[in-house]
Amino acid sequence: LGRPHLVHQAIVMFQKQALQNLEELDSACQAGSLEGIAQAAHALKSSSLSVGGRRFAAAAGEVEQAARREALDTARKLGGGLRPEFAVLSQA
């Protein structure tokens, strides 16, 4: 790419924001807020695509869609799987 420091910066920014979004997702799941779940999952999906995290984006998209369908239990279950996916993405 010619500017590896910019790539590194983008990844660090993604990781920091994703951790915040994961916290928001956890809070929304605990509160039973479908809108909060959908918003946090959408943010995770979008930001992960910007750093090439397609698998993580797909998982976050499933959480978002479950919340939009008002399937709270499914959204909570799928949302719980995002942290391990984030760990895998962060090590890549």
C-alpha positions in Angstrom: 0.0 0.0 0.0 2.9 2.3 0.4 1.7 3.8 3.7 1.7 1.0 6.3 1.4 3.5 9.1 -2.0 4.6 7.8 -3.1 1.0 7.6 -1.9 0.4 11.2 -3.7 3.6 12.4 -7.0 2.5 10.7 -6.8 -0.9 12.4 -6.1 0.6 15.8 -9.0 3.0 15.4 -11.2 0.1 14.4 -10.3 -2.0 17.4 -10.9 0.9 19.8 -14.3 1.7 18.3 -15.3 -1.9 18.0 -14.6 -2.5 21.7 -16.9 0.4 22.5 -19.6 -0.9 20.1 -19.3 -4.3 21.7 -19.9 -2.8 25.1 -23.0 -1.0 23.7 -24.2 -4.2 22.2 -23.8 -6.0 25.6 -25.7 -3.2 27.4 -28.5 -3.3 24.8 -28.8 -7.1 25.0 -29.0 -6.9 28.8 -31.7 -4.1 28.5 -33.6 -6.0 25.9 -33.3 -3.0 23.5 -33.8 -4.2 20.0 -33.0 -0.8 18.5 -29.8 -0.6 20.6 -28.7 -4.1 19.5 -29.4 -3.2 15.8 -27.5 0.1 16.0 -24.4 -1.4 17.7 -24.4 -4.4 15.4 -24.7 -2.2 12.3 -21.8 0.0 13.5 -19.7 -3.1 14.0 -20.6 -4.5 10.6 -19.8 -1.2 8.8 -16.5 -0.6 10.6 -15.2 -4.1 10.2 -15.8 -3.9 6.4 -13.5 -0.9 6.3 -10.6 -3.0 7.6 -11.5 -6.1 5.5 -13.2 -8.1 8.3 -15.8 -9.8 6.1 -16.5 -12.7 8.4 -16.9 -10.5 11.5 -19.1 -8.1 9.4 -21.3 -11.0 8.3 -21.7 -12.1 12.0 -22.6 -8.6 13.1 -25.0 -8.4 10.2 -26.8 -11.5 11.4 -27.2 -9.9 14.8 -28.5 -6.7 13.3 -31.0 -8.6 11.1 -32.2 -10.6 14.1 -32.8 -7.4 16.1 -34.7 -5.8 13.1 -36.9 -9.0 13.0 -37.6 -8.4 16.7 -36.0 -11.8 17.5 -34.5 -10.8 20.8 -33.3 -14.2 22.0 -31.7 -14.9 18.6 -30.0 -11.4 18.6 -28.7 -12.0 22.1 -27.4 -15.4 21.3 -25.7 -14.3 18.1 -24.4 -11.1 19.8 -22.7 -13.3 22.3 -20.6 -14.8 19.6 -19.2 -11.5 18.3 -16.5 -11.2 21.0 -14.7 -14.4 19.9 -15.0 -13.3 16.3 -13.6 -10.0 17.2 -10.6 -11.7 18.9 -9.9 -13.7 15.8 -10.1 -10.6 13.6 -7.9 -8.6 15.9 -5.2 -11.3 15.7 -5.3 -11.4 11.9 
